[in-house]
Amino acid sequence: MSNCDKITDEDFIALDQKLKEDFASPPLPAAAVSASGRRIKLTWYVSRYNYHSTDGIRVRIEATNANLMPDKIFAYLMLPLKPGESERAGAFDHVCSPTDLEEYPEDEPIPTFRPEWFRLNYVDVVLRSRTEVYTFIRDVAADVHSLRETLEIMDRIVPAGEIWFGGDPGEPAESSSSSAITAQSSSSESSDNG
């Protein structure tokens, strides 16, 4: 009797479970605890995959429990189901940037805007292989991590410049107008000399 004859159904179930665990949990970016409390939770689900008998894998990633940021962070674009036809559906495109969060409406696009972008709190796609699924989950998690980090950075603004229109209120009105006249006279003189 060979070693192959000793494999039982329980062995196949254990192997299948181990493959599912390894394949569904790629290494993810380390997320430091935020002093501001900004956070979001990603949960992903995958369909069963059997080597040689399954042609695709469905992946669903949900964003929930957000604090100090929206949970609708996945950008979708309305696209035709068939070229040239009017029936359309939303297609996942990317994890939103902070600008996207400001510009794209939640749940459905604004009908009069082109292109028709909108945001949802989940992404649901079908991919070709375990490698694609692994990479997809890893990349989405990395992009969400970057989004949260960028929002943290954007909370910390510093003075970068200022300009007064109509004169500085700390200066007397005469000195403002006389300095403007002086600047005008100087520029007239230099153009006369040039």
C-alpha positions in Angstrom: 0.0 0.0 0.0 1.4 3.4 -1.0 1.3 6.6 1.0 -1.4 7.9 -1.4 -3.8 5.2 -0.3 -3.7 6.4 3.3 -5.1 9.8 2.6 -8.6 10.2 4.0 -11.5 12.6 3.4 -10.5 14.4 6.7 -7.1 15.0 5.2 -8.6 16.7 2.2 -10.9 18.8 4.4 -7.9 19.9 6.6 -5.8 20.7 3.5 -8.6 22.7 1.9 -9.1 24.7 5.2 -5.4 25.4 5.4 -5.2 26.6 1.8 -8.2 28.9 2.4 -6.6 30.4 5.5 -3.3 31.0 3.9 -4.8 32.4 0.7 -7.3 34.8 2.4 -4.9 36.5 4.7 -2.0 38.3 2.9 0.4 40.3 5.0 -1.1 43.7 5.6 0.4 47.1 6.5 0.9 47.7 10.2 -1.5 50.2 11.5 -0.4 52.3 14.5 -3.1 53.4 16.9 -4.3 56.8 15.9 -4.1 59.5 18.6 -7.1 61.2 16.9 -9.2 58.0 17.1 -9.5 57.9 13.3 -10.1 54.3 12.2 -11.9 51.9 9.9 -12.4 48.2 9.8 -12.0 46.0 6.6 -13.5 42.6 6.5 -13.1 40.3 3.4 -14.8 37.3 2.2 -13.8 34.9 -0.6 -15.7 32.1 -2.4 -14.4 28.6 -2.3 -11.7 27.7 -4.8 -10.9 24.3 -6.1 -7.8 23.9 -8.2 -8.6 22.5 -11.7 -12.4 22.9 -11.3 -13.1 26.5 -10.4 -12.6 29.3 -13.0 -13.0 32.3 -10.8 -13.0 33.6 -7.2 -15.4 36.1 -5.8 -14.0 38.6 -3.3 -16.0 41.0 -1.2 -14.3 43.6 1.0 -16.5 45.6 3.4 -15.5 48.8 5.2 -17.3 49.3 8.5 -17.1 50.9 12.0 -15.4 54.0 10.6 -14.6 56.8 13.1 -13.7 60.4 11.9 -13.8 59.2 8.3 -16.6 57.8 6.1 -16.9 54.1 5.6 -18.0 54.6 2.0 -14.4 54.7 0.6 -14.6 52.6 -2.6 -15.0 54.6 -5.8 -17.4 53.3 -8.5 -18.0 54.5 -12.0 -21.2 53.9 -13.9 -20.4 52.0 -17.1 -22.6 50.4 -19.8 -23.3 46.7 -19.4 -22.9 46.4 -23.2 -21.2 48.9 -25.5 -23.7 51.2 -27.1 -26.6 50.4 -24.8 -28.1 52.6 -22.2 -28.3 50.0 -19.3 -25.4 50.6 -16.9 -24.0 49.4 -13.7 -21.5 50.6 -11.2 -18.0 49.2 -11.6 -15.4 49.3 -8.8 -12.4 51.5 -9.8 -10.2 52.4 -6.7 -10.0 53.2 -3.1 -11.0 56.9 -2.8 -8.5 59.7 -2.2 -9.4 62.5 0.2 -10.4 64.6 -2.8 -12.7 61.8 -4.0 -14.3 61.7 -0.5 -15.2 65.3 -0.9 -16.4 65.2 -4.6 -18.1 61.8 -5.1 -21.6 61.3 -3.7 -22.5 58.3 -1.6 -24.6 55.4 -2.9 -25.3 56.6 -6.4 -24.0 59.1 -8.9 -25.4 62.5 -9.6 -27.2 61.9 -13.0 -26.2 65.1 -14.6 -22.5 64.8 -13.9 -20.1 63.1 -16.3 -18.3 60.9 -15.5 -20.8 59.4 -13.0 -18.7 58.6 -9.9 -20.1 57.5 -6.6 -18.9 55.8 -3.4 -19.9 52.6 -1.6 -18.7 50.8 1.6 -17.9 47.6 -0.2 -16.2 46.2 -3.2 -17.4 42.9 -4.8 -15.3 41.5 -7.7 -14.6 38.2 -9.4 -10.9 37.5 -10.0 -9.2 34.7 -12.0 -6.7 33.2 -9.6 -5.7 32.9 -5.9 -2.6 35.1 -6.8 -4.9 37.9 -8.0 -7.1 37.6 -4.9 -4.1 37.7 -2.6 -2.7 40.8 -4.4 -6.1 42.5 -4.6 -6.7 42.2 -0.8 -3.2 43.3 0.0 -3.4 46.3 -2.4 -6.9 47.4 -1.1 -5.7 47.2 2.5 -2.5 49.2 1.7 -4.6 51.9 -0.1 -7.0 52.2 2.8 -4.1 52.4 5.2 -2.7 55.3 3.0 -6.0 57.0 2.9 -6.3 57.0 6.7 -2.7 58.2 7.1 -3.3 61.0 4.6 -6.4 62.1 6.4 -4.3 62.1 9.7 -1.6 64.3 8.0 -4.3 66.7 6.6 -5.6 67.3 10.1 -2.3 69.0 11.0 -2.2 72.3 9.1 0.4 75.0 9.7 0.4 78.7 8.6 1.9 78.9 5.1 1.4 82.6 4.1 -0.9 85.6 4.2 -1.7 88.6 2.1 -3.8 91.7 2.8 -6.2 93.1 0.2 -7.1 96.8 0.8 -4.1 97.4 3.1 -2.9 96.1 6.4 -5.3 97.4 9.1 -2.2 97.8 11.4 -0.7 100.5 9.2 -2.1 104.0 9.0 -4.0 104.7 5.8 -1.6 107.4 4.7 1.5 105.3 4.9 -0.2 102.5 2.8 -1.2 104.9 0.1 2.1 106.8 0.2 4.1 103.5 -0.1 1.9 102.5 -3.0 2.6 105.9 -4.6 6.4 105.5 -3.9 6.4 102.1 -5.5 4.5 103.5 -8.5 7.0 106.4 -8.8 10.0 104.1 -8.5 8.7 101.8 -11.3 8.0 104.9 -13.5 11.5 106.2 -13.0 13.1 102.9 -13.8 11.1 102.6 -17.0 12.1 106.1 -18.0 15.8 105.3 -17.3 15.6 101.9 -19.2 
